[in-house]
């Protein structure tokens, strides 16, 4: 990706890879419940896993899916191939649509606030390209996966031209050099994994995984709410026209607010999530920047499983502006490998069987190291 995504594991994914390992259990998948841009899921796919990417943001799942999809599944035959489709998309003339009206200087006339997320020309280009993708899809010229790939490419193009410090929580008052570069979609290089990909936009507490899946968790650990920080990407992905509010033009986002972003709720939410997941192996990314106390988490989980805390790397703190850069320090990244006790798994299944009066056959997965 071409922008800084809060909590991205791009700088530590190579250290995660040995603990993801290669699949050792038939039918087991690598399930990335907070997939973000998909950098970890991409690593798992390259290691041979079938992957399941999930997030509560459509834009995140769109970007993650495009990272792990195999090129042979998106031939773009109706448009003459992938690169031909990208060329056609780049030739679409600008139009004055929703992004132009709300997120360029044209907003001063339409909204009474001059928003400088994009120049008028680039906002118009984004509007036209997104409309073209919707038309191609509705006309049957793009499959669902092909449409997803091109929308993800458009999100990358928007990021390259956005007049922001790193997120869409606000725009910069002064125009940056990259904001004047014309929006242009750049063809991606597909990986060759051949994996099966499942993509969902669900609340993590609703996802139904299996015992032999390896579940990877990378929840938010700070107060930053992703639904507000990346609201424009969500609008592009959904291709809707929400009623936006405030100087920054935020789309309604509170229904997407994550309990993991609240200091008083994060620990209990994380414990509840892990305890309810039937997977016998769970990998959890942890940062000492966050507000979840590692000792309290370990004490709670040790009752029903084994915890290994693995130091990964020390990286620079997220720095969206000069003040943050001046005060910035290093952040320590860890991986927590949680292997559930067989007994606790059996008891949990028995309780569930008693409730449903349905026999369930237990499968035990081995955690790769």
FIDREN-231352 format. One record per residue (C-alpha): x, y, z; residue number from 1; residue in three letters. Coordinates in pm, whole numbers. Layout:
N
<r c1="X" c2="Y" c3="Z" num="NUM" residu="ALA"/>
...
***
This chain:
369
<r c1="0" c2="0" c3="0" num="1" residu="UNK"/>
<r c1="105" c2="360" c3="-51" num="2" residu="UNK"/>
<r c1="-2" c2="516" c3="276" num="3" residu="UNK"/>
<r c1="46" c2="477" c3="647" num="4" residu="UNK"/>
<r c1="-226" c2="262" c3="799" num="5" residu="UNK"/>
<r c1="-243" c2="283" c3="1177" num="6" residu="UNK"/>
<r c1="-112" c2="-38" c3="1329" num="7" residu="UNK"/>
<r c1="5" c2="-180" c3="997" num="8" residu="UNK"/>
<r c1="229" c2="-484" c3="1040" num="9" residu="UNK"/>
<r c1="423" c2="-417" c3="719" num="10" residu="UNK"/>
<r c1="740" c2="-353" c3="920" num="11" residu="UNK"/>
<r c1="714" c2="-670" c3="1127" num="12" residu="UNK"/>
<r c1="542" c2="-917" c3="894" num="13" residu="UNK"/>
<r c1="870" c2="-1090" c3="809" num="14" residu="UNK"/>
<r c1="919" c2="-1157" c3="1181" num="15" residu="UNK"/>
<r c1="565" c2="-1296" c3="1205" num="16" residu="UNK"/>
<r c1="610" c2="-1537" c3="914" num="17" residu="UNK"/>
<r c1="799" c2="-1813" c3="1104" num="18" residu="UNK"/>
<r c1="519" c2="-1830" c3="1363" num="19" residu="UNK"/>
<r c1="250" c2="-1843" c3="1097" num="20" residu="UNK"/>
<r c1="436" c2="-2126" c3="930" num="21" residu="UNK"/>
<r c1="290" c2="-2353" c3="664" num="22" residu="UNK"/>
<r c1="-45" c2="-2527" c3="704" num="23" residu="UNK"/>
<r c1="-18" c2="-2860" c3="884" num="24" residu="UNK"/>
<r c1="-385" c2="-2945" c3="932" num="25" residu="UNK"/>
<r c1="-622" c2="-3039" c3="651" num="26" residu="UNK"/>
<r c1="-904" c2="-2792" c3="608" num="27" residu="UNK"/>
<r c1="-759" c2="-2533" c3="843" num="28" residu="UNK"/>
<r c1="-750" c2="-2171" c3="729" num="29" residu="UNK"/>
<r c1="-559" c2="-1863" c3="832" num="30" residu="UNK"/>
<r c1="-829" c2="-1630" c3="961" num="31" residu="UNK"/>
<r c1="-734" c2="-1262" c3="987" num="32" residu="UNK"/>
<r c1="-1018" c2="-1109" c3="1188" num="33" residu="UNK"/>
<r c1="-886" c2="-750" c3="1186" num="34" residu="UNK"/>
<r c1="-731" c2="-766" c3="841" num="35" residu="UNK"/>
<r c1="-662" c2="-396" c3="779" num="36" residu="UNK"/>
<r c1="-482" c2="-365" c3="445" num="37" residu="UNK"/>
<r c1="-409" c2="-739" c3="439" num="38" residu="UNK"/>
<r c1="-32" c2="-745" c3="477" num="39" residu="UNK"/>
<r c1="-37" c2="-1040" c3="720" num="40" residu="UNK"/>
<r c1="-299" c2="-1231" c3="521" num="41" residu="UNK"/>
<r c1="-82" c2="-1183" c3="212" num="42" residu="UNK"/>
<r c1="210" c2="-1338" c3="400" num="43" residu="UNK"/>
<r c1="-4" c2="-1635" c3="507" num="44" residu="UNK"/>
<r c1="-126" c2="-1688" c3="150" num="45" residu="UNK"/>
<r c1="233" c2="-1692" c3="26" num="46" residu="UNK"/>
<r c1="307" c2="-1961" c3="286" num="47" residu="UNK"/>
<r c1="35" c2="-2182" c3="141" num="48" residu="UNK"/>
<r c1="-264" c2="-2105" c3="361" num="49" residu="UNK"/>
<r c1="-620" c2="-2062" c3="245" num="50" residu="UNK"/>
<r c1="-713" c2="-1728" c3="398" num="51" residu="UNK"/>
<r c1="-1019" c2="-1560" c3="539" num="52" residu="UNK"/>
<r c1="-997" c2="-1181" c3="566" num="53" residu="UNK"/>
<r c1="-1243" c2="-992" c3="782" num="54" residu="UNK"/>
<r c1="-1281" c2="-639" c3="908" num="55" residu="UNK"/>
<r c1="-1566" c2="-409" c3="1003" num="56" residu="UNK"/>
<r c1="-1466" c2="-167" c3="725" num="57" residu="UNK"/>
<r c1="-1549" c2="-244" c3="362" num="58" residu="UNK"/>
<r c1="-1245" c2="-47" c3="247" num="59" residu="UNK"/>
<r c1="-1010" c2="-262" c3="454" num="60" residu="UNK"/>
<r c1="-1157" c2="-590" c3="329" num="61" residu="UNK"/>
<r c1="-1142" c2="-457" c3="-28" num="62" residu="UNK"/>
<r c1="-770" c2="-378" c3="4" num="63" residu="UNK"/>
<r c1="-693" c2="-706" c3="180" num="64" residu="UNK"/>
<r c1="-882" c2="-919" c3="-71" num="65" residu="UNK"/>
<r c1="-700" c2="-760" c3="-363" num="66" residu="UNK"/>
<r c1="-366" c2="-841" c3="-198" num="67" residu="UNK"/>
<r c1="-431" c2="-1212" c3="-169" num="68" residu="UNK"/>
<r c1="-634" c2="-1288" c3="-483" num="69" residu="UNK"/>
<r c1="-457" c2="-1497" c3="-746" num="70" residu="UNK"/>
<r c1="-411" c2="-1338" c3="-1089" num="71" residu="UNK"/>
<r c1="-575" c2="-1634" c3="-1265" num="72" residu="UNK"/>
<r c1="-902" c2="-1556" c3="-1084" num="73" residu="UNK"/>
<r c1="-919" c2="-1202" c3="-1224" num="74" residu="UNK"/>
<r c1="-851" c2="-1230" c3="-1600" num="75" residu="UNK"/>
<r c1="-1052" c2="-916" c3="-1697" num="76" residu="UNK"/>
<r c1="-1140" c2="-1081" c3="-2028" num="77" residu="UNK"/>
<r c1="-1433" c2="-851" c3="-2103" num="78" residu="UNK"/>
<r c1="-1202" c2="-547" c3="-2091" num="79" residu="UNK"/>
<r c1="-904" c2="-698" c3="-2270" num="80" residu="UNK"/>
<r c1="-700" c2="-794" c3="-1964" num="81" residu="UNK"/>
<r c1="-601" c2="-626" c3="-1640" num="82" residu="UNK"/>
<r c1="-362" c2="-364" c3="-1776" num="83" residu="UNK"/>
<r c1="-609" c2="-273" c3="-2050" num="84" residu="UNK"/>
<r c1="-879" c2="-224" c3="-1787" num="85" residu="UNK"/>
<r c1="-649" c2="5" c3="-1588" num="86" residu="UNK"/>
<r c1="-568" c2="207" c3="-1901" num="87" residu="UNK"/>
<r c1="-937" c2="250" c3="-1980" num="88" residu="UNK"/>
<r c1="-1002" c2="360" c3="-1625" num="89" residu="UNK"/>
<r c1="-727" c2="622" c3="-1637" num="90" residu="UNK"/>
<r c1="-879" c2="770" c3="-1954" num="91" residu="UNK"/>
<r c1="-1217" c2="848" c3="-1797" num="92" residu="UNK"/>
<r c1="-1276" c2="1228" c3="-1794" num="93" residu="UNK"/>
<r c1="-1345" c2="1394" c3="-1457" num="94" residu="UNK"/>
<r c1="-1699" c2="1454" c3="-1335" num="95" residu="UNK"/>
<r c1="-1839" c2="1674" c3="-1062" num="96" residu="UNK"/>
<r c1="-1971" c2="1415" c3="-820" num="97" residu="UNK"/>
<r c1="-1990" c2="1351" c3="-447" num="98" residu="UNK"/>
<r c1="-1616" c2="1356" c3="-372" num="99" residu="UNK"/>
<r c1="-1572" c2="1674" c3="-576" num="100" residu="UNK"/>
<r c1="-1863" c2="1838" c3="-393" num="101" residu="UNK"/>
<r c1="-1763" c2="1732" c3="-40" num="102" residu="UNK"/>
<r c1="-1385" c2="1684" c3="-31" num="103" residu="UNK"/>
<r c1="-1234" c2="1941" c3="-269" num="104" residu="UNK"/>
<r c1="-1232" c2="2323" c3="-249" num="105" residu="UNK"/>
<r c1="-1564" c2="2312" c3="-435" num="106" residu="UNK"/>
<r c1="-1713" c2="2230" c3="-95" num="107" residu="UNK"/>
<r c1="-1699" c2="2598" c3="3" num="108" residu="UNK"/>
<r c1="-1988" c2="2664" c3="-236" num="109" residu="UNK"/>
<r c1="-2186" c2="2350" c3="-161" num="110" residu="UNK"/>
<r c1="-2116" c2="2303" c3="210" num="111" residu="UNK"/>
<r c1="-1982" c2="2634" c3="340" num="112" residu="UNK"/>
<r c1="-1650" c2="2473" c3="436" num="113" residu="UNK"/>
<r c1="-1344" c2="2452" c3="212" num="114" residu="UNK"/>
<r c1="-1216" c2="2098" c3="246" num="115" residu="UNK"/>
<r c1="-875" c2="2032" c3="96" num="116" residu="UNK"/>
<r c1="-853" c2="1655" c3="86" num="117" residu="UNK"/>
<r c1="-815" c2="1660" c3="-294" num="118" residu="UNK"/>
<r c1="-782" c2="1921" c3="-565" num="119" residu="UNK"/>
<r c1="-1101" c2="1975" c3="-763" num="120" residu="UNK"/>
<r c1="-952" c2="1797" c3="-1064" num="121" residu="UNK"/>
<r c1="-842" c2="1493" c3="-865" num="122" residu="UNK"/>
<r c1="-1171" c2="1468" c3="-676" num="123" residu="UNK"/>
<r c1="-1348" c2="1478" c3="-1011" num="124" residu="UNK"/>
<r c1="-1122" c2="1206" c3="-1145" num="125" residu="UNK"/>
<r c1="-1199" c2="986" c3="-845" num="126" residu="UNK"/>
<r c1="-1572" c2="1045" c3="-890" num="127" residu="UNK"/>
<r c1="-1554" c2="951" c3="-1258" num="128" residu="UNK"/>
<r c1="-1340" c2="642" c3="-1205" num="129" residu="UNK"/>
<r c1="-1560" c2="511" c3="-925" num="130" residu="UNK"/>
<r c1="-1872" c2="563" c3="-1135" num="131" residu="UNK"/>
<r c1="-1708" c2="382" c3="-1426" num="132" residu="UNK"/>
<r c1="-1625" c2="82" c3="-1209" num="133" residu="UNK"/>
<r c1="-1985" c2="66" c3="-1089" num="134" residu="UNK"/>
<r c1="-2110" c2="79" c3="-1449" num="135" residu="UNK"/>
<r c1="-1873" c2="-196" c3="-1564" num="136" residu="UNK"/>
<r c1="-1980" c2="-415" c3="-1273" num="137" residu="UNK"/>
<r c1="-2351" c2="-362" c3="-1324" num="138" residu="UNK"/>
<r c1="-2314" c2="-422" c3="-1698" num="139" residu="UNK"/>
<r c1="-2148" c2="-758" c3="-1632" num="140" residu="UNK"/>
<r c1="-1807" c2="-654" c3="-1762" num="141" residu="UNK"/>
<r c1="-1642" c2="-716" c3="-1425" num="142" residu="UNK"/>
<r c1="-1675" c2="-1011" c3="-1191" num="143" residu="UNK"/>
<r c1="-1708" c2="-938" c3="-821" num="144" residu="UNK"/>
<r c1="-1339" c2="-1013" c3="-764" num="145" residu="UNK"/>
<r c1="-1231" c2="-805" c3="-1063" num="146" residu="UNK"/>
<r c1="-1440" c2="-516" c3="-935" num="147" residu="UNK"/>
<r c1="-1282" c2="-553" c3="-590" num="148" residu="UNK"/>
<r c1="-930" c2="-542" c3="-734" num="149" residu="UNK"/>
<r c1="-994" c2="-223" c3="-931" num="150" residu="UNK"/>
<r c1="-1166" c2="-53" c3="-637" num="151" residu="UNK"/>
<r c1="-862" c2="-141" c3="-424" num="152" residu="UNK"/>
<r c1="-638" c2="7" c3="-695" num="153" residu="UNK"/>
<r c1="-849" c2="322" c3="-689" num="154" residu="UNK"/>
<r c1="-810" c2="346" c3="-311" num="155" residu="UNK"/>
<r c1="-434" c2="334" c3="-358" num="156" residu="UNK"/>
<r c1="-455" c2="605" c3="-624" num="157" residu="UNK"/>
<r c1="-659" c2="824" c3="-389" num="158" residu="UNK"/>
<r c1="-402" c2="777" c3="-113" num="159" residu="UNK"/>
<r c1="-119" c2="891" c3="-337" num="160" residu="UNK"/>
<r c1="-297" c2="1219" c3="-415" num="161" residu="UNK"/>
<r c1="-464" c2="1290" c3="-80" num="162" residu="UNK"/>
<r c1="-366" c2="1609" c3="100" num="163" residu="UNK"/>
<r c1="-336" c2="1444" c3="440" num="164" residu="UNK"/>
<r c1="-74" c2="1370" c3="704" num="165" residu="UNK"/>
<r c1="-142" c2="997" c3="706" num="166" residu="UNK"/>
<r c1="-510" c2="945" c3="782" num="167" residu="UNK"/>
<r c1="-835" c2="1102" c3="666" num="168" residu="UNK"/>
<r c1="-925" c2="1228" c3="1011" num="169" residu="UNK"/>
<r c1="-851" c2="1576" c3="877" num="170" residu="UNK"/>
<r c1="-701" c2="1746" c3="575" num="171" residu="UNK"/>
<r c1="-393" c2="1970" c3="565" num="172" residu="UNK"/>
<r c1="-446" c2="2345" c3="545" num="173" residu="UNK"/>
<r c1="-155" c2="2382" c3="304" num="174" residu="UNK"/>
<r c1="-137" c2="2187" c3="-18" num="175" residu="UNK"/>
<r c1="132" c2="1922" c3="-36" num="176" residu="UNK"/>
<r c1="321" c2="1853" c3="-357" num="177" residu="UNK"/>
<r c1="168" c2="1509" c3="-411" num="178" residu="UNK"/>
<r c1="-182" c2="1657" c3="-405" num="179" residu="UNK"/>
<r c1="-122" c2="1822" c3="-743" num="180" residu="UNK"/>
<r c1="-17" c2="1500" c3="-914" num="181" residu="UNK"/>
<r c1="-308" c2="1373" c3="-1128" num="182" residu="UNK"/>
<r c1="-488" c2="1074" c3="-981" num="183" residu="UNK"/>
<r c1="-378" c2="770" c3="-1174" num="184" residu="UNK"/>
<r c1="-432" c2="400" c3="-1114" num="185" residu="UNK"/>
<r c1="-111" c2="198" c3="-1123" num="186" residu="UNK"/>
<r c1="-136" c2="-173" c3="-1207" num="187" residu="UNK"/>
<r c1="-47" c2="-399" c3="-917" num="188" residu="UNK"/>
<r c1="181" c2="-701" c3="-924" num="189" residu="UNK"/>
<r c1="-22" c2="-1006" c3="-826" num="190" residu="UNK"/>
<r c1="117" c2="-1273" c3="-601" num="191" residu="UNK"/>
<r c1="108" c2="-1639" c3="-700" num="192" residu="UNK"/>
<r c1="-46" c2="-1826" c3="-410" num="193" residu="UNK"/>
<r c1="-334" c2="-2028" c3="-553" num="194" residu="UNK"/>
<r c1="-508" c2="-2002" c3="-217" num="195" residu="UNK"/>
<r c1="-879" c2="-1998" c3="-157" num="196" residu="UNK"/>
<r c1="-994" c2="-1660" c3="-29" num="197" residu="UNK"/>
<r c1="-1296" c2="-1579" c3="183" num="198" residu="UNK"/>
<r c1="-1379" c2="-1215" c3="256" num="199" residu="UNK"/>
<r c1="-1634" c2="-1084" c3="507" num="200" residu="UNK"/>
<r c1="-1728" c2="-751" c3="662" num="201" residu="UNK"/>
<r c1="-1850" c2="-859" c3="1003" num="202" residu="UNK"/>
<r c1="-1820" c2="-777" c3="1368" num="203" residu="UNK"/>
<r c1="-1543" c2="-998" c3="1504" num="204" residu="UNK"/>
<r c1="-1774" c2="-1137" c3="1773" num="205" residu="UNK"/>
<r c1="-2002" c2="-1275" c3="1500" num="206" residu="UNK"/>
<r c1="-1743" c2="-1459" c3="1290" num="207" residu="UNK"/>
<r c1="-1777" c2="-1837" c3="1313" num="208" residu="UNK"/>
<r c1="-1435" c2="-2001" c3="1283" num="209" residu="UNK"/>
<r c1="-1344" c2="-2367" c3="1325" num="210" residu="UNK"/>
<r c1="-1122" c2="-2546" c3="1576" num="211" residu="UNK"/>
<r c1="-857" c2="-2626" c3="1318" num="212" residu="UNK"/>
<r c1="-833" c2="-2268" c3="1190" num="213" residu="UNK"/>
<r c1="-539" c2="-2055" c3="1298" num="214" residu="UNK"/>
<r c1="-685" c2="-1719" c3="1398" num="215" residu="UNK"/>
<r c1="-477" c2="-1403" c3="1385" num="216" residu="UNK"/>
<r c1="-588" c2="-1103" c3="1588" num="217" residu="UNK"/>
<r c1="-457" c2="-751" c3="1546" num="218" residu="UNK"/>
<r c1="-718" c2="-535" c3="1720" num="219" residu="UNK"/>
<r c1="-684" c2="-160" c3="1772" num="220" residu="UNK"/>
<r c1="-488" c2="-81" c3="2086" num="221" residu="UNK"/>
<r c1="-537" c2="296" c3="2105" num="222" residu="UNK"/>
<r c1="-828" c2="540" c3="2107" num="223" residu="UNK"/>
<r c1="-807" c2="603" c3="1731" num="224" residu="UNK"/>
<r c1="-1127" c2="482" c3="1567" num="225" residu="UNK"/>
<r c1="-1054" c2="348" c3="1219" num="226" residu="UNK"/>
<r c1="-1406" c2="418" c3="1093" num="227" residu="UNK"/>
<r c1="-1350" c2="792" c3="1140" num="228" residu="UNK"/>
<r c1="-983" c2="801" c3="1044" num="229" residu="UNK"/>
<r c1="-1045" c2="633" c3="706" num="230" residu="UNK"/>
<r c1="-1397" c2="758" c3="631" num="231" residu="UNK"/>
<r c1="-1326" c2="873" c3="274" num="232" residu="UNK"/>
<r c1="-1181" c2="534" c3="180" num="233" residu="UNK"/>
<r c1="-1499" c2="376" c3="313" num="234" residu="UNK"/>
<r c1="-1709" c2="609" c3="99" num="235" residu="UNK"/>
<r c1="-1510" c2="522" c3="-213" num="236" residu="UNK"/>
<r c1="-1534" c2="150" c3="-139" num="237" residu="UNK"/>
<r c1="-1910" c2="162" c3="-78" num="238" residu="UNK"/>
<r c1="-1974" c2="413" c3="-359" num="239" residu="UNK"/>
<r c1="-2244" c2="583" c3="-154" num="240" residu="UNK"/>
<r c1="-2326" c2="944" c3="-70" num="241" residu="UNK"/>
<r c1="-2364" c2="966" c3="308" num="242" residu="UNK"/>
<r c1="-2468" c2="1281" c3="489" num="243" residu="UNK"/>
<r c1="-2133" c2="1407" c3="615" num="244" residu="UNK"/>
<r c1="-2075" c2="1637" c3="910" num="245" residu="UNK"/>
<r c1="-1829" c2="1889" c3="1049" num="246" residu="UNK"/>
<r c1="-1530" c2="2067" c3="908" num="247" residu="UNK"/>
<r c1="-1369" c2="1736" c3="813" num="248" residu="UNK"/>
<r c1="-1682" c2="1598" c3="648" num="249" residu="UNK"/>
<r c1="-1697" c2="1274" c3="846" num="250" residu="UNK"/>
<r c1="-1947" c2="1013" c3="734" num="251" residu="UNK"/>
<r c1="-2156" c2="856" c3="1013" num="252" residu="UNK"/>
<r c1="-1917" c2="618" c3="1185" num="253" residu="UNK"/>
<r c1="-2020" c2="561" c3="1546" num="254" residu="UNK"/>
<r c1="-2205" c2="239" c3="1466" num="255" residu="UNK"/>
<r c1="-1862" c2="109" c3="1362" num="256" residu="UNK"/>
<r c1="-1694" c2="223" c3="1683" num="257" residu="UNK"/>
<r c1="-1469" c2="-51" c3="1821" num="258" residu="UNK"/>
<r c1="-1475" c2="-148" c3="2190" num="259" residu="UNK"/>
<r c1="-1102" c2="-219" c3="2157" num="260" residu="UNK"/>
<r c1="-1040" c2="156" c3="2122" num="261" residu="UNK"/>
<r c1="-1177" c2="235" c3="2468" num="262" residu="UNK"/>
<r c1="-930" c2="191" c3="2751" num="263" residu="UNK"/>
<r c1="-1192" c2="73" c3="3002" num="264" residu="UNK"/>
<r c1="-1344" c2="-180" c3="2762" num="265" residu="UNK"/>
<r c1="-1048" c2="-309" c3="2561" num="266" residu="UNK"/>
<r c1="-917" c2="-574" c3="2802" num="267" residu="UNK"/>
<r c1="-1252" c2="-737" c3="2871" num="268" residu="UNK"/>
<r c1="-1343" c2="-722" c3="2501" num="269" residu="UNK"/>
<r c1="-1021" c2="-896" c3="2404" num="270" residu="UNK"/>
<r c1="-1057" c2="-1165" c3="2671" num="271" residu="UNK"/>
<r c1="-1419" c2="-1228" c3="2571" num="272" residu="UNK"/>
<r c1="-1328" c2="-1254" c3="2204" num="273" residu="UNK"/>
<r c1="-1046" c2="-1503" c3="2261" num="274" residu="UNK"/>
<r c1="-1249" c2="-1711" c3="2503" num="275" residu="UNK"/>
<r c1="-1541" c2="-1746" c3="2262" num="276" residu="UNK"/>
<r c1="-1330" c2="-1838" c3="1959" num="277" residu="UNK"/>
<r c1="-1329" c2="-2218" c3="1915" num="278" residu="UNK"/>
<r c1="-991" c2="-2215" c3="1737" num="279" residu="UNK"/>
<r c1="-724" c2="-2405" c3="1929" num="280" residu="UNK"/>
<r c1="-447" c2="-2176" c3="1807" num="281" residu="UNK"/>
<r c1="-470" c2="-1798" c3="1822" num="282" residu="UNK"/>
<r c1="-197" c2="-1554" c3="1728" num="283" residu="UNK"/>
<r c1="-231" c2="-1206" c3="1877" num="284" residu="UNK"/>
<r c1="-27" c2="-903" c3="1782" num="285" residu="UNK"/>
<r c1="49" c2="-683" c3="2080" num="286" residu="UNK"/>
<r c1="213" c2="-344" c3="2113" num="287" residu="UNK"/>
<r c1="339" c2="-178" c3="2429" num="288" residu="UNK"/>
<r c1="190" c2="144" c3="2293" num="289" residu="UNK"/>
<r c1="-158" c2="15" c3="2362" num="290" residu="UNK"/>
<r c1="-383" c2="40" c3="2666" num="291" residu="UNK"/>
<r c1="-430" c2="-336" c3="2721" num="292" residu="UNK"/>
<r c1="-223" c2="-454" c3="3015" num="293" residu="UNK"/>
<r c1="-23" c2="-760" c3="2910" num="294" residu="UNK"/>
<r c1="-6" c2="-905" c3="3261" num="295" residu="UNK"/>
<r c1="-380" c2="-887" c3="3313" num="296" residu="UNK"/>
<r c1="-441" c2="-1040" c3="2971" num="297" residu="UNK"/>
<r c1="-197" c2="-1324" c3="3038" num="298" residu="UNK"/>
<r c1="-349" c2="-1399" c3="3379" num="299" residu="UNK"/>
<r c1="-698" c2="-1423" c3="3233" num="300" residu="UNK"/>
<r c1="-604" c2="-1645" c3="2941" num="301" residu="UNK"/>
<r c1="-368" c2="-1876" c3="3131" num="302" residu="UNK"/>
<r c1="-667" c2="-2047" c3="3293" num="303" residu="UNK"/>
<r c1="-766" c2="-2224" c3="2973" num="304" residu="UNK"/>
<r c1="-452" c2="-2227" c3="2765" num="305" residu="UNK"/>
<r c1="-80" c2="-2177" c3="2721" num="306" residu="UNK"/>
<r c1="61" c2="-1832" c3="2643" num="307" residu="UNK"/>
<r c1="391" c2="-1763" c3="2470" num="308" residu="UNK"/>
<r c1="494" c2="-1395" c3="2450" num="309" residu="UNK"/>
<r c1="742" c2="-1350" c3="2164" num="310" residu="UNK"/>
<r c1="927" c2="-1017" c3="2115" num="311" residu="UNK"/>
<r c1="934" c2="-925" c3="1746" num="312" residu="UNK"/>
<r c1="1082" c2="-585" c3="1676" num="313" residu="UNK"/>
<r c1="1110" c2="-228" c3="1798" num="314" residu="UNK"/>
<r c1="964" c2="18" c3="1546" num="315" residu="UNK"/>
<r c1="906" c2="392" c3="1528" num="316" residu="UNK"/>
<r c1="581" c2="525" c3="1672" num="317" residu="UNK"/>
<r c1="308" c2="647" c3="1437" num="318" residu="UNK"/>
<r c1="393" c2="1010" c3="1358" num="319" residu="UNK"/>
<r c1="127" c2="1198" c3="1162" num="320" residu="UNK"/>
<r c1="280" c2="1546" c3="1212" num="321" residu="UNK"/>
<r c1="595" c2="1733" c3="1313" num="322" residu="UNK"/>
<r c1="498" c2="1752" c3="1680" num="323" residu="UNK"/>
<r c1="445" c2="1380" c3="1698" num="324" residu="UNK"/>
<r c1="774" c2="1322" c3="1517" num="325" residu="UNK"/>
<r c1="960" c2="1540" c3="1766" num="326" residu="UNK"/>
<r c1="807" c2="1357" c3="2061" num="327" residu="UNK"/>
<r c1="805" c2="1015" c3="1900" num="328" residu="UNK"/>
<r c1="972" c2="713" c3="2046" num="329" residu="UNK"/>
<r c1="1004" c2="346" c3="1968" num="330" residu="UNK"/>
<r c1="724" c2="96" c3="2008" num="331" residu="UNK"/>
<r c1="788" c2="-268" c3="2095" num="332" residu="UNK"/>
<r c1="591" c2="-521" c3="1894" num="333" residu="UNK"/>
<r c1="516" c2="-868" c3="2030" num="334" residu="UNK"/>
<r c1="337" c2="-1178" c3="1913" num="335" residu="UNK"/>
<r c1="131" c2="-1370" c3="2167" num="336" residu="UNK"/>
<r c1="77" c2="-1733" c3="2074" num="337" residu="UNK"/>
<r c1="-218" c2="-1880" c3="2260" num="338" residu="UNK"/>
<r c1="-271" c2="-2255" c3="2247" num="339" residu="UNK"/>
<r c1="-594" c2="-2364" c3="2405" num="340" residu="UNK"/>
<r c1="-592" c2="-2654" c3="2650" num="341" residu="UNK"/>
<r c1="-756" c2="-2965" c3="2507" num="342" residu="UNK"/>
<r c1="-961" c2="-3002" c3="2825" num="343" residu="UNK"/>
<r c1="-1100" c2="-2650" c3="2805" num="344" residu="UNK"/>
<r c1="-1186" c2="-2703" c3="2440" num="345" residu="UNK"/>
<r c1="-1368" c2="-3025" c3="2524" num="346" residu="UNK"/>
<r c1="-1561" c2="-2864" c3="2809" num="347" residu="UNK"/>
<r c1="-1660" c2="-2572" c3="2590" num="348" residu="UNK"/>
<r c1="-1786" c2="-2806" c3="2320" num="349" residu="UNK"/>
<r c1="-1975" c2="-3016" c3="2573" num="350" residu="UNK"/>
<r c1="-2148" c2="-2710" c3="2712" num="351" residu="UNK"/>
<r c1="-2243" c2="-2603" c3="2362" num="352" residu="UNK"/>
<r c1="-2372" c2="-2953" c3="2281" num="353" residu="UNK"/>
<r c1="-2582" c2="-2953" c3="2597" num="354" residu="UNK"/>
<r c1="-2734" c2="-2620" c3="2500" num="355" residu="UNK"/>
<r c1="-2810" c2="-2716" c3="2140" num="356" residu="UNK"/>
<r c1="-2871" c2="-3090" c3="2194" num="357" residu="UNK"/>
<r c1="-2667" c2="-3154" c3="1879" num="358" residu="UNK"/>
<r c1="-2359" c2="-3380" c3="1872" num="359" residu="UNK"/>
<r c1="-2044" c2="-3202" c3="1755" num="360" residu="UNK"/>
<r c1="-1724" c2="-3382" c3="1657" num="361" residu="UNK"/>
<r c1="-1409" c2="-3220" c3="1791" num="362" residu="UNK"/>
<r c1="-1099" c2="-3168" c3="1580" num="363" residu="UNK"/>
<r c1="-770" c2="-3067" c3="1736" num="364" residu="UNK"/>
<r c1="-534" c2="-2837" c3="1546" num="365" residu="UNK"/>
<r c1="-163" c2="-2808" c3="1594" num="366" residu="UNK"/>
<r c1="-15" c2="-2464" c3="1623" num="367" residu="UNK"/>
<r c1="275" c2="-2414" c3="1382" num="368" residu="UNK"/>
<r c1="593" c2="-2262" c3="1519" num="369" residu="UNK"/>
***
